[in-house]
Amino acid sequence: MDSQLKNISDSQFEVTITYPYEEVKEEFAKEVAKKIQKISIPGFRKGKAPASYIKRLYGDSLEYEASETLANKFFWDYIDDQQIKLISKPVMVDIDLKIQELFKFTIRYEVLPQLDIQNYSGHTIEVPELTVTDEAINSQIQTLKHEHASFQEDSEVIDNNYKITVDLRKYNNNDLLEDEIFQKDIPISLFHPNVLPEIIEKALNTKVNDTFDFTIKDTHTHDHDHEHEEGHSHEHTLVFKYQATVKKIEKMIISDLSEEIIKTLSYNRANNIEEFKKLLKETAENQNEKSTTDFFISQLYNRILESNPFTPPPSLVENTYNNLLEDREKNPRTKKTTLTDKDKEALKKQATENVRWYLISDAIIKKENITLTDEVVKELAQINAKKMGISSETLENHYLNNRETRERLRTDAFELFLTKNNVMKTVDQETFNTNMKKESEDAKQ
């Protein structure tokens, strides 16, 4: 027996195995005998027709039928002998039988790539400095006051602290007002930041049954892939004009947040406005810390992926891609949308990167022997307890006594290792934006 191995990619191989026919003729004879036992010939009991008679009827076809069975048997003998661990079903690429001369076949198979991961430590990643100002907290308090405000019916809109209810009619393409009401009883909160400035301006000083006109512009960017317009895009703006008839006017009555509301919003962690502001600031700072950490880890992932190029196993990529499609089908926001070729390419790219990162992280974990020791669990409890607002002892005890939670902590332990072995450099927002813009421009060149 002779075997020749061909490397297709980091995870795909083709092995061509060749036997002199003399070496495997007994195996072929046994397989042919098994097939003869299953053949029914008129005038003979099943399996009792003379071999010479069957040979005249079938020629060499029984040997050729046996060749695929034996190729699979010999291939698995080879896999066991070489102690190869396959990750998908092998594929027969070619099979060649020359009776009395040789038996040769080629099979493609997949394995996990053998990776020697480099450059996963010593990186410096810039993150933006995020601060929580008193102005931001006061603005948040003001928003909450708006959300818990009461409303009193009024006769005229004096400022933007009003909510109006309107009926809408559309103007047609000839700028003529349509008779039919387009939408009835539409509430518009003039104090909401997303309300069009034109609507606020036109609504001022209106009374019940007054009307005002306003327009909405909808801009779309269209990409072209024509022969002479490759890569070209242009914006197309649609303008819709409406008339609003004021049906109801309500003035917003803003008051300080009550103790009951503060307790409800803070889950009983604050009793007054000062305690509530302090809690809001701590929560915002924790969110900022999480955002910068997530950005740091994301950028670090990209650096490590770029430093370790390899082709992941196609079968794993295909399985991951199918899982992403299933997730998309289950997501209420995307399941009813049409999956374009561009969407498919994006999902395939995501699947490829997900598999690559899984294999890279697994290799680093094994290389560095990253495990969930009691010391690591304690450190993670201290880090996460601050974010969750509970004691580290309580969280550590939960981690130690909950097997499912401990399994989820393995990712946290890996990220903790990366954080300790790389540098997060905080820079002001302007410097960060400038550097990010430069990186983006350099990447395009």
Wavefront OBJ file of the C-alpha trace (Angstrom):
o trace
v 0.000 0.000 0.000
v 1.171 3.486 -0.848
v -0.392 6.754 0.385
v 0.140 10.291 -0.828
v -1.178 13.248 1.145
v -2.163 16.528 -0.498
v -2.701 19.675 1.574
v -5.757 21.557 0.245
v -5.970 24.148 3.052
v -5.200 24.509 6.761
v -7.952 22.025 7.555
v -8.603 20.092 4.315
v -6.529 17.211 2.982
v -6.761 14.667 0.187
v -5.197 11.271 0.596
v -4.607 9.012 -2.415
v -4.146 5.379 -1.439
v -2.849 2.816 -3.948
v -2.782 -0.970 -3.596
v -1.324 -3.523 -6.003
v -4.304 -5.671 -6.964
v -2.513 -8.785 -5.730
v -2.482 -7.257 -2.228
v -6.258 -6.746 -2.075
v -7.634 -9.478 -4.341
v -8.756 -11.615 -1.378
v -10.695 -8.651 0.045
v -12.367 -8.158 -3.334
v -13.176 -11.876 -3.528
v -14.885 -11.741 -0.121
v -16.937 -8.685 -1.087
v -17.942 -10.202 -4.415
v -18.965 -13.420 -2.628
v -21.232 -11.392 -0.318
v -22.894 -9.758 -3.300
v -23.354 -13.109 -5.057
v -25.220 -14.412 -1.997
v -27.815 -11.673 -2.552
v -28.316 -12.269 -6.294
v -31.393 -14.148 -7.516
v -30.983 -15.972 -10.877
v -34.026 -17.627 -12.514
v -33.675 -21.420 -12.318
v -31.368 -21.291 -9.277
v -31.971 -20.891 -5.579
v -30.853 -17.487 -4.240
v -27.051 -17.430 -3.951
v -26.628 -20.920 -5.518
v -25.939 -19.998 -9.135
v -22.412 -21.048 -10.251
v -19.842 -18.275 -9.977
v -18.766 -18.816 -13.594
v -22.355 -18.308 -14.761
v -22.726 -15.103 -12.721
v -19.377 -13.899 -14.066
v -20.683 -14.279 -17.629
v -23.811 -12.286 -16.696
v -22.208 -9.499 -14.688
v -18.655 -9.360 -15.974
v -16.469 -7.175 -13.723
v -19.352 -5.061 -12.428
v -19.417 -6.818 -9.044
v -15.736 -5.960 -8.485
v -16.430 -2.334 -9.361
v -19.378 -2.280 -6.955
v -17.134 -3.730 -4.252
v -14.452 -1.115 -4.881
v -16.367 1.712 -3.136
v -17.070 -0.447 -0.091
v -13.406 -1.449 0.158
v -12.184 2.117 -0.451
v -14.182 3.281 2.564
v -12.908 0.370 4.676
v -9.264 0.979 3.744
v -9.654 4.734 4.276
v -10.894 4.245 7.838
v -8.052 1.805 8.482
v -5.694 4.578 7.351
v -7.435 7.156 9.608
v -7.203 4.842 12.626
v -3.585 4.009 11.921
v -2.630 7.700 11.607
v -4.792 8.640 14.623
v -6.535 11.379 12.647
v -9.653 13.004 14.132
v -12.130 13.973 11.437
v -14.662 16.772 11.937
v -16.965 16.057 8.989
v -18.015 13.294 6.622
v -15.201 12.426 4.165
v -15.860 12.785 0.432
v -14.806 10.327 -2.282
v -12.991 12.352 -4.941
v -11.832 9.590 -7.300
v -11.746 5.823 -7.481
v -9.822 3.710 -9.988
v -9.856 -0.077 -10.249
v -7.741 -1.951 -12.792
v -8.421 -5.607 -12.173
v -5.249 -7.678 -11.868
v -3.203 -4.426 -11.755
v -4.064 -1.882 -9.053
v -6.704 -0.340 -6.862
v -6.463 3.408 -6.224
v -8.788 5.932 -4.626
v -8.686 9.536 -3.397
v -10.710 10.829 -0.459
v -10.927 14.389 0.878
v -11.349 14.929 4.598
v -11.424 17.730 7.163
v -9.638 18.096 10.474
v -9.202 20.890 12.968
v -6.219 22.994 11.882
v -3.047 22.814 13.946
v -2.559 26.418 15.007
v 0.402 28.084 16.641
v -1.205 31.367 17.627
v 1.072 34.392 17.792
v 0.787 38.080 18.759
v -2.058 37.833 21.252
v -0.333 39.909 23.913
v 1.529 43.203 24.117
v -0.980 45.227 22.068
v -1.941 48.795 23.007
v -5.550 49.638 22.183
v -6.823 53.202 22.404
v -10.292 53.711 23.891
v -12.230 56.992 24.219
v -12.456 58.732 27.563
v -16.122 58.687 28.537
v -17.192 60.961 31.379
v -20.523 61.408 33.086
v -21.278 65.093 33.662
v -23.755 66.639 36.055
v -25.439 68.176 33.018
v -26.036 64.719 31.556
v -27.542 63.471 34.818
v -29.771 66.551 35.110
v -30.890 66.017 31.526
v -31.760 62.413 32.349
v -33.745 63.587 35.382
v -35.577 66.072 33.188
v -36.450 63.302 30.710
v -37.822 61.184 33.555
v -39.884 64.137 34.739
v -41.346 64.383 31.244
v -42.137 60.672 31.235
v -43.959 60.938 34.568
v -45.611 64.277 33.913
v -49.343 64.774 33.950
v -51.353 66.541 31.236
v -54.087 69.118 31.452
v -56.308 69.989 28.517
v -55.717 73.534 27.263
v -56.994 75.856 24.544
v -53.772 77.060 22.892
v -50.186 75.871 22.309
v -47.923 78.406 24.040
v -44.543 76.577 23.906
v -43.181 73.089 23.257
v -44.324 71.698 26.625
v -47.504 70.480 24.969
v -48.952 67.347 23.460
v -51.339 67.761 20.546
v -53.616 65.274 18.837
v -54.117 65.781 15.103
v -55.805 64.360 12.023
v -53.581 64.208 8.937
v -54.454 64.743 5.293
v -52.006 64.353 2.419
v -51.196 66.573 -0.513
v -51.048 64.753 -3.847
v -48.360 65.106 -6.514
v -50.147 68.160 -7.885
v -49.945 69.856 -4.461
v -53.691 69.498 -4.007
v -55.084 68.495 -0.629
v -56.823 65.119 -0.660
v -60.337 64.963 0.780
v -59.886 61.727 2.674
v -58.218 61.790 6.100
v -54.916 59.937 5.888
v -54.522 59.243 9.637
v -56.771 60.072 12.555
v -55.955 60.995 16.169
v -52.181 61.083 15.879
v -50.525 62.174 19.173
v -47.503 64.481 18.806
v -45.394 65.348 21.869
v -43.843 68.679 20.954
v -41.251 68.294 23.718
v -39.895 65.045 22.273
v -36.381 65.480 20.762
v -37.290 63.518 17.614
v -40.192 65.742 16.598
v -39.448 67.765 13.464
v -38.579 71.400 14.259
v -40.995 72.487 11.527
v -43.898 70.791 13.321
v -43.008 72.500 16.599
v -42.735 75.866 14.863
v -46.022 75.482 12.973
v -47.895 74.172 16.042
v -47.034 77.199 18.232
v -50.031 79.466 18.956
v -52.476 77.053 17.316
v -55.880 76.327 18.833
v -58.304 73.430 18.496
v -59.505 73.065 14.858
v -56.614 75.156 13.540
v -54.582 73.660 10.695
v -50.948 73.809 9.658
v -48.870 72.266 6.869
v -45.544 70.468 7.164
v -43.287 68.302 4.991
v -41.322 65.123 5.621
v -38.247 64.308 3.547
v -37.149 60.706 3.074
v -33.638 60.318 1.611
v -32.383 56.978 0.231
v -28.930 56.120 -1.055
v -28.930 53.906 -4.168
v -25.873 51.903 -5.252
v -25.213 51.201 -8.955
v -23.367 48.239 -10.367
v -23.709 49.034 -14.056
v -20.868 48.666 -16.502
v -20.126 52.394 -16.507
v -21.258 53.176 -12.973
v -19.418 50.604 -10.875
v -19.200 51.685 -7.270
v -21.310 54.798 -7.943
v -24.167 55.803 -5.646
v -26.531 58.729 -5.419
v -29.127 60.039 -3.013
v -32.802 60.179 -3.898
v -35.100 62.320 -1.767
v -38.868 61.891 -1.544
v -40.911 64.781 -0.169
v -44.294 64.195 1.489
v -46.534 67.130 2.369
v -49.309 66.948 4.992
v -51.922 69.143 6.609
v -52.542 68.668 10.327
v -55.862 69.591 11.956
v -55.511 70.127 15.711
v -58.154 68.073 17.542
v -56.884 68.280 21.119
v -54.314 70.324 23.077
v -52.795 69.153 26.375
v -50.308 71.066 28.492
v -47.587 69.072 30.221
v -47.507 69.611 33.986
v -43.965 68.878 35.174
v -43.298 68.256 38.847
v -40.441 66.872 40.887
v -40.123 63.092 41.009
v -41.947 61.779 44.043
v -40.331 59.500 46.596
v -42.562 56.664 45.381
v -41.452 57.125 41.759
v -37.785 57.344 42.795
v -38.044 54.095 44.758
v -39.753 52.385 41.827
v -37.216 53.603 39.252
v -34.251 52.719 41.486
v -35.620 49.359 42.638
v -35.588 50.708 46.210
v -31.916 51.661 46.055
v -32.633 55.403 46.378
v -35.077 57.306 48.579
v -34.603 60.896 47.428
v -33.455 62.881 44.402
v -29.823 63.243 45.549
v -29.450 59.506 46.164
v -31.127 58.869 42.822
v -28.734 61.179 40.968
v -25.772 59.442 42.588
v -27.181 56.053 41.548
v -27.759 57.265 37.970
v -24.171 58.504 37.792
v -22.761 55.216 39.096
v -24.910 53.284 36.611
v -23.787 55.498 33.717
v -20.138 55.141 34.728
v -20.504 51.348 34.833
v -22.110 51.424 31.387
v -19.256 53.568 30.087
v -16.733 51.166 31.567
v -18.497 48.238 29.906
v -18.609 50.089 26.578
v -14.894 50.866 26.623
v -14.052 47.311 27.715
v -16.228 45.833 24.963
v -14.572 48.135 22.418
v -11.124 47.198 23.729
v -11.856 43.467 23.464
v -13.395 43.890 19.997
v -10.367 45.776 18.684
v -8.044 43.247 20.293
v -9.932 40.394 18.626
v -9.408 42.112 15.260
v -5.682 42.517 15.894
v -5.293 38.855 16.837
v -7.368 37.695 13.859
v -5.229 39.788 11.488
v -2.037 38.388 13.014
v -3.124 34.767 12.562
v -4.545 34.218 9.057
v -5.777 30.738 8.186
v -8.658 29.080 6.355
v -11.173 27.536 8.774
v -12.836 24.168 8.073
v -15.609 24.716 5.483
v -17.977 22.348 7.282
v -17.763 24.360 10.524
v -18.282 27.585 8.592
v -21.310 26.097 6.826
v -22.830 24.915 10.137
v -22.244 28.322 11.710
v -23.736 30.057 8.667
v -26.866 27.886 8.901
v -27.145 28.711 12.615
v -26.964 32.427 11.796
v -29.734 31.951 9.231
v -31.876 30.186 11.846
v -31.268 33.005 14.329
v -32.290 35.473 11.645
v -35.503 33.549 11.029
v -36.316 33.569 14.751
v -35.633 37.285 15.157
v -38.925 39.238 14.854
v -37.059 42.193 13.348
v -35.476 40.229 10.483
v -37.520 37.075 9.851
v -39.927 38.798 7.448
v -37.262 40.726 5.529
v -35.854 39.474 2.229
v -32.355 38.011 2.452
v -30.340 39.663 -0.310
v -27.103 38.381 -1.837
v -25.317 41.149 0.063
v -26.885 39.901 3.315
v -25.779 36.347 2.557
v -22.205 37.466 1.892
v -22.194 39.387 5.165
v -23.480 36.342 7.070
v -20.894 34.074 5.422
v -18.132 36.499 6.383
v -19.452 36.624 9.934
v -19.629 32.812 10.085
v -16.034 32.542 8.854
v -14.755 35.037 11.417
v -16.771 33.373 14.213
v -15.201 29.990 13.459
v -11.724 31.494 13.120
v -12.043 33.253 16.461
v -13.399 30.112 18.173
v -10.401 28.092 16.992
v -7.931 30.871 17.868
v -9.337 31.391 21.359
v -9.410 27.634 21.962
v -5.752 27.388 20.915
v -4.752 30.264 23.224
v -6.681 28.751 26.140
v -4.875 25.430 25.683
v -1.471 27.042 25.106
v -1.733 29.255 28.208
v -3.661 26.701 30.274
v -6.390 29.211 31.110
v -8.700 27.540 33.627
v -11.352 28.578 36.129
v -9.303 28.340 39.298
v -10.789 29.568 42.583
v -8.525 32.628 42.343
v -9.844 33.485 38.868
v -13.448 32.997 40.013
v -12.833 35.313 42.965
v -11.308 37.984 40.727
v -14.192 37.774 38.257
v -16.675 38.051 41.132
v -14.973 41.238 42.312
v -15.084 42.738 38.816
v -18.678 41.773 38.043
v -20.070 42.572 41.500
v -19.233 46.235 41.004
v -21.189 46.269 37.738
v -24.167 44.463 39.268
v -24.314 46.406 42.519
v -24.005 43.392 44.818
v -21.324 42.125 47.168
v -18.407 40.213 45.652
v -18.766 37.515 48.336
v -22.375 36.840 47.307
v -21.456 36.637 43.639
v -18.396 34.474 44.291
v -20.516 32.021 46.265
v -23.012 31.900 43.377
v -20.231 31.216 40.885
v -18.730 28.446 42.991
v -22.047 26.655 43.521
v -23.641 26.991 40.088
v -22.165 24.730 37.417
v -23.977 26.359 34.483
v -22.775 29.808 35.528
v -19.219 28.555 35.888
v -19.324 27.267 32.311
v -20.343 30.715 31.072
v -17.494 32.214 33.082
v -14.907 30.531 30.868
v -15.305 33.297 28.294
v -14.879 35.904 31.043
v -11.731 34.138 32.235
v -10.289 34.210 28.718
v -11.101 37.914 28.306
v -9.556 38.594 31.711
v -6.338 36.960 30.474
v -6.357 39.142 27.346
v -7.028 42.271 29.390
v -4.082 41.563 31.693
v -1.716 40.872 28.811
v -2.593 43.889 26.672
v -2.856 47.615 27.355
v -6.009 49.723 27.291
v -4.947 53.320 26.680
v -7.545 55.991 27.418
v -7.408 59.108 25.224
v -9.664 62.148 24.971
v -12.592 61.934 22.557
v -11.094 64.307 19.991
v -7.793 62.392 19.811
v -9.679 59.121 19.606
v -11.859 60.335 16.723
v -8.822 61.679 14.844
v -6.885 58.426 15.228
v -9.877 56.285 14.240
v -10.399 58.385 11.115
v -6.723 58.019 10.192
v -6.867 54.229 10.698
v -9.945 54.040 8.475
v -8.246 56.067 5.726
v -5.080 53.953 5.951
v -7.167 50.775 5.657
v -8.740 52.026 2.410
v -5.346 52.689 0.786
l 1 2 3 4 5 6 7 8 9 10 11 12 13 14 15 16 17 18 19 20 21 22 23 24 25 26 27 28 29 30 31 32 33 34 35 36 37 38 39 40 41 42 43 44 45 46 47 48 49 50 51 52 53 54 55 56 57 58 59 60 61 62 63 64 65 66 67 68 69 70 71 72 73 74 75 76 77 78 79 80 81 82 83 84 85 86 87 88 89 90 91 92 93 94 95 96 97 98 99 100 101 102 103 104 105 106 107 108 109 110 111 112 113 114 115 116 117 118 119 120 121 122 123 124 125 126 127 128 129 130 131 132 133 134 135 136 137 138 139 140 141 142 143 144 145 146 147 148 149 150 151 152 153 154 155 156 157 158 159 160 161 162 163 164 165 166 167 168 169 170 171 172 173 174 175 176 177 178 179 180 181 182 183 184 185 186 187 188 189 190 191 192 193 194 195 196 197 198 199 200 201 202 203 204 205 206 207 208 209 210 211 212 213 214 215 216 217 218 219 220 221 222 223 224 225 226 227 228 229 230 231 232 233 234 235 236 237 238 239 240 241 242 243 244 245 246 247 248 249 250 251 252 253 254 255 256 257 258 259 260 261 262 263 264 265 266 267 268 269 270 271 272 273 274 275 276 277 278 279 280 281 282 283 284 285 286 287 288 289 290 291 292 293 294 295 296 297 298 299 300 301 302 303 304 305 306 307 308 309 310 311 312 313 314 315 316 317 318 319 320 321 322 323 324 325 326 327 328 329 330 331 332 333 334 335 336 337 338 339 340 341 342 343 344 345 346 347 348 349 350 351 352 353 354 355 356 357 358 359 360 361 362 363 364 365 366 367 368 369 370 371 372 373 374 375 376 377 378 379 380 381 382 383 384 385 386 387 388 389 390 391 392 393 394 395 396 397 398 399 400 401 402 403 404 405 406 407 408 409 410 411 412 413 414 415 416 417 418 419 420 421 422 423 424 425 426 427 428 429 430 431 432 433 434 435 436 437 438 439 440 441 442 443 444 445
